[in-house]
């Protein structure tokens, strides 16, 4: 496995500073975030995006995956059609960005579940959107990774497996976060249930007693069991941590990740 860090937790750190951090810490890869008005801009031309890919390659840092969204990124779980359309536009553009970069995966946070409507309606809407975008994902060779997040939706590994299987595309799977289920479940269960559907992985840790996220190796995650489960299902891709902290903390986190993947 190759270890990495996501720009999600690096604040407004520039691409150059991100790559410098990765080099100093010994990360193999980075997850880039594309938005509006930043040096990794969702509206960049293909030639500009190829320049970013070249800069990362020159630095010796692989791009594990990306996140992408317009300022109004919408909500794929909303009962409001305009909100779903905005979310669809962000994801569709993200596939184009990742394709231009030559990156094989994109993180999808589908949005927040609201009280309006029914669970089945939300499910059906999301399945429809992912089915519609699956051909684009295949064209750009970018796997959509649907993340398990604190959004009151897809609360079990069985649900996640079923929704991925209903979309029925090799280009739509799961971006597994190892801690987002720990308040009510176990990452080992998710890994075993999802198997080949896992496209990318976020590393986080969680203290059940304190009901909060912690530094890697300081929580209740049974990392040896997690790594055993990953090996059992054949996952050998990127593992990208999503833990905040200053530069020294990020360097320490790389050391912690290396300990984990060696288990």
C-alpha positions as CSV (number, residue, x, y, z in Angstrom):
1,X,0.0,0.0,0.0
2,X,1.0,3.6,-0.6
3,X,0.4,6.2,2.1
4,X,-0.8,9.7,1.5
5,X,-2.5,12.8,2.9
6,X,-5.6,14.7,1.7
7,X,-5.7,18.4,1.1
8,X,-9.1,18.4,2.8
9,X,-7.3,18.8,6.2
10,X,-4.5,21.1,5.0
11,X,-6.6,24.3,5.0
12,X,-5.5,26.8,2.3
13,X,-2.1,25.2,1.8
14,X,-0.8,25.8,-1.7
15,X,0.0,23.0,-4.0
16,X,3.7,23.8,-3.8
17,X,3.7,23.7,0.0
18,X,1.6,20.5,-0.1
19,X,4.1,18.7,-2.3
20,X,7.0,20.0,-0.1
21,X,5.2,18.6,3.0
22,X,4.7,15.2,1.3
23,X,8.4,15.1,0.4
24,X,9.5,16.0,3.9
25,X,7.1,13.5,5.5
26,X,7.7,10.7,3.1
27,X,4.2,10.4,1.8
28,X,3.9,8.6,-1.5
29,X,0.7,10.3,-2.6
30,X,-1.7,13.2,-2.1
31,X,-5.4,13.7,-2.6
32,X,-6.0,17.0,-4.3
33,X,-9.0,19.2,-3.7
34,X,-10.4,21.2,-6.6
35,X,-12.7,24.2,-5.9
36,X,-13.1,27.7,-7.2
37,X,-10.6,30.5,-6.7
38,X,-7.6,28.4,-5.7
39,X,-4.4,27.1,-7.3
40,X,-6.1,23.7,-7.9
41,X,-9.1,25.2,-9.6
42,X,-12.0,23.2,-10.9
43,X,-12.3,25.5,-13.9
44,X,-8.7,24.9,-15.1
45,X,-8.1,23.9,-18.7
46,X,-6.9,20.5,-19.6
47,X,-3.4,21.9,-20.3
48,X,-3.3,23.6,-16.9
49,X,-4.4,20.4,-15.3
50,X,-1.7,18.5,-17.1
51,X,0.7,21.0,-15.7
52,X,-0.4,20.1,-12.2
53,X,0.0,16.5,-12.9
54,X,3.5,17.2,-14.2
55,X,4.4,19.2,-11.1
56,X,3.3,16.3,-8.9
57,X,5.3,13.9,-11.0
58,X,8.4,16.0,-10.8
59,X,8.1,16.2,-7.1
60,X,7.8,12.4,-6.9
61,X,4.4,12.5,-5.4
62,X,1.5,10.5,-6.9
63,X,-2.0,11.8,-7.0
64,X,-4.1,9.2,-5.2
65,X,-7.5,10.7,-5.9
66,X,-9.2,14.1,-6.0
67,X,-12.2,15.9,-4.6
68,X,-14.0,18.5,-6.7
69,X,-16.9,20.9,-6.3
70,X,-18.1,24.2,-7.4
71,X,-18.8,26.8,-4.7
72,X,-22.4,25.8,-4.9
73,X,-21.8,22.1,-4.8
74,X,-25.4,21.1,-4.2
75,X,-26.6,18.0,-2.4
76,X,-27.2,14.7,-4.1
77,X,-29.5,13.5,-1.2
78,X,-31.7,16.6,-1.4
79,X,-35.4,16.3,-2.3
80,X,-34.9,19.5,-4.3
81,X,-34.1,18.8,-7.9
82,X,-31.9,22.0,-8.3
83,X,-29.7,20.9,-5.4
84,X,-29.3,17.5,-6.9
85,X,-28.5,19.0,-10.3
86,X,-25.8,21.2,-8.7
87,X,-24.3,18.2,-7.0
88,X,-24.4,16.3,-10.3
89,X,-22.6,19.1,-12.1
90,X,-19.8,19.1,-9.5
91,X,-19.3,15.4,-9.8
92,X,-19.5,15.4,-13.6
93,X,-16.8,18.1,-13.8
94,X,-14.7,16.3,-11.2
95,X,-14.6,13.3,-13.5
96,X,-13.3,15.5,-16.3
97,X,-10.7,17.0,-14.0
98,X,-9.5,13.6,-12.8
99,X,-9.4,12.3,-16.3
100,X,-7.3,15.2,-17.5
101,X,-4.9,14.6,-14.6
102,X,-4.7,10.9,-15.3
103,X,-6.0,10.1,-11.8
104,X,-8.0,7.0,-11.2
105,X,-10.4,8.0,-8.4
106,X,-12.6,10.7,-7.1
107,X,-14.1,11.1,-3.7
108,X,-17.9,11.5,-3.5
109,X,-19.5,13.0,-0.4
110,X,-23.1,12.7,-1.5
111,X,-24.5,15.3,0.8
112,X,-26.7,15.4,3.9
113,X,-30.0,13.5,4.3
114,X,-32.9,15.8,5.3
115,X,-36.2,14.8,7.0
116,X,-38.2,15.6,3.9
117,X,-39.3,12.8,1.6
118,X,-38.5,9.1,2.1
119,X,-35.3,7.1,2.4
120,X,-36.2,5.1,-0.6
121,X,-36.7,8.3,-2.7
122,X,-33.3,9.5,-1.7
123,X,-31.8,6.1,-2.5
124,X,-33.5,5.9,-5.9
125,X,-32.4,9.5,-6.8
126,X,-28.7,8.7,-5.9
127,X,-28.8,5.4,-7.8
128,X,-30.1,7.2,-10.9
129,X,-27.5,9.9,-10.7
130,X,-24.7,7.4,-10.4
131,X,-26.0,5.3,-13.2
132,X,-26.2,8.3,-15.4
133,X,-22.6,9.3,-14.6
134,X,-21.1,5.8,-14.7
135,X,-20.4,6.0,-18.5
136,X,-18.5,9.2,-18.1
137,X,-16.5,7.6,-15.2
138,X,-15.6,4.8,-17.6
139,X,-14.7,7.2,-20.4
140,X,-12.3,9.1,-18.2
141,X,-11.1,6.0,-16.4
142,X,-12.0,7.5,-13.0
143,X,-13.7,5.4,-10.3
144,X,-16.4,7.2,-8.3
145,X,-15.8,6.4,-4.6
146,X,-19.0,6.9,-2.5
147,X,-17.9,7.7,1.0
148,X,-19.5,6.5,4.2
149,X,-19.9,9.8,6.1
150,X,-21.9,11.2,9.0
151,X,-25.0,12.1,6.9
152,X,-27.7,9.8,8.2
153,X,-27.5,7.7,5.0
154,X,-25.9,4.3,4.2
155,X,-25.4,3.4,7.8
156,X,-24.4,-0.2,7.4
157,X,-21.9,-2.1,5.1
158,X,-24.9,-4.0,3.8
159,X,-26.6,-0.9,2.6
160,X,-23.4,0.4,1.0
161,X,-22.9,-2.9,-0.8
162,X,-26.4,-3.0,-2.0
163,X,-26.4,0.5,-3.5
164,X,-23.1,0.0,-5.3
165,X,-24.4,-3.3,-6.7
166,X,-27.6,-1.6,-7.8
167,X,-25.7,0.9,-9.8
168,X,-23.9,-2.1,-11.3
169,X,-20.8,-0.4,-12.7
170,X,-17.1,-1.3,-12.2
171,X,-16.5,2.5,-12.1
172,X,-18.7,3.1,-9.1
173,X,-17.7,1.8,-5.7
174,X,-16.8,2.9,-2.2
175,X,-14.3,5.4,-0.8
176,X,-14.0,3.7,2.6
177,X,-13.4,5.9,5.7
178,X,-12.1,3.6,8.5
179,X,-13.5,5.7,11.4
180,X,-16.8,7.2,10.2
181,X,-18.7,4.0,11.2
182,X,-16.9,3.5,14.5
183,X,-19.6,5.1,16.7
184,X,-22.0,2.4,15.6
185,X,-19.9,-0.3,13.9
186,X,-16.6,-1.8,12.9
187,X,-14.4,-1.1,9.9
188,X,-13.5,-4.8,9.6
189,X,-17.1,-5.6,8.9
190,X,-17.2,-2.9,6.1
191,X,-14.0,-4.1,4.5
192,X,-15.2,-7.8,4.5
193,X,-18.6,-6.9,3.2
194,X,-17.5,-4.5,0.4
195,X,-14.4,-6.3,-0.8
196,X,-13.6,-5.4,-4.4
197,X,-16.0,-2.5,-4.3
198,X,-13.5,-0.5,-2.2
199,X,-11.8,2.0,-4.6
200,X,-9.9,4.2,-2.2
201,X,-9.4,4.5,1.6
202,X,-9.3,7.3,4.1
203,X,-7.5,6.5,7.4
204,X,-8.9,8.0,10.6
205,X,-9.2,6.8,14.2
206,X,-11.9,7.2,16.7
207,X,-12.4,6.9,20.5
208,X,-15.7,5.4,21.3
209,X,-15.5,6.3,25.0
210,X,-14.9,10.0,24.2
211,X,-17.1,9.9,21.0
212,X,-14.6,11.8,19.0
213,X,-11.9,11.3,16.3
214,X,-8.4,10.9,17.5
215,X,-4.9,10.8,16.1
216,X,-4.0,7.6,14.3
217,X,-3.1,4.8,16.8
218,X,-4.6,6.7,19.7
219,X,-8.2,5.5,19.3
220,X,-10.1,2.2,19.4
221,X,-9.4,1.0,15.9
222,X,-8.0,-2.5,15.8
223,X,-5.5,-1.7,13.1
224,X,-4.1,-5.2,12.9
225,X,-7.5,-6.5,12.2
226,X,-8.2,-3.8,9.7
227,X,-5.0,-4.5,7.8
228,X,-5.7,-8.2,7.9
229,X,-9.2,-7.5,6.4
230,X,-7.7,-5.4,3.6
231,X,-5.3,-8.1,2.7
232,X,-8.0,-10.7,2.8
233,X,-10.1,-8.8,0.2
234,X,-7.1,-8.0,-1.9
235,X,-7.1,-4.2,-1.4
236,X,-3.6,-2.9,-2.1
237,X,-4.3,0.7,-3.2
238,X,-3.7,4.1,-1.6
239,X,-4.5,4.8,2.0
240,X,-4.9,8.5,2.6
241,X,-5.2,10.0,6.0
242,X,-7.7,12.7,6.9
243,X,-6.3,13.9,10.3
244,X,-5.7,17.5,11.0
245,X,-2.6,19.1,12.6
246,X,0.4,21.3,11.9
247,X,3.4,20.4,9.8
248,X,5.1,18.5,12.5
249,X,1.9,16.5,13.2
250,X,1.6,15.7,9.5
251,X,5.1,14.4,9.5
252,X,4.4,12.3,12.6
253,X,1.2,11.0,10.9
254,X,3.2,9.6,8.0
255,X,5.3,7.6,10.5
256,X,2.1,6.3,12.2
257,X,0.7,5.3,8.8
258,X,3.8,3.3,8.0
259,X,3.5,1.4,11.3
260,X,-0.1,0.6,10.5
261,X,0.4,-0.7,6.9
262,X,3.2,-2.9,8.2
263,X,0.9,-4.7,10.6
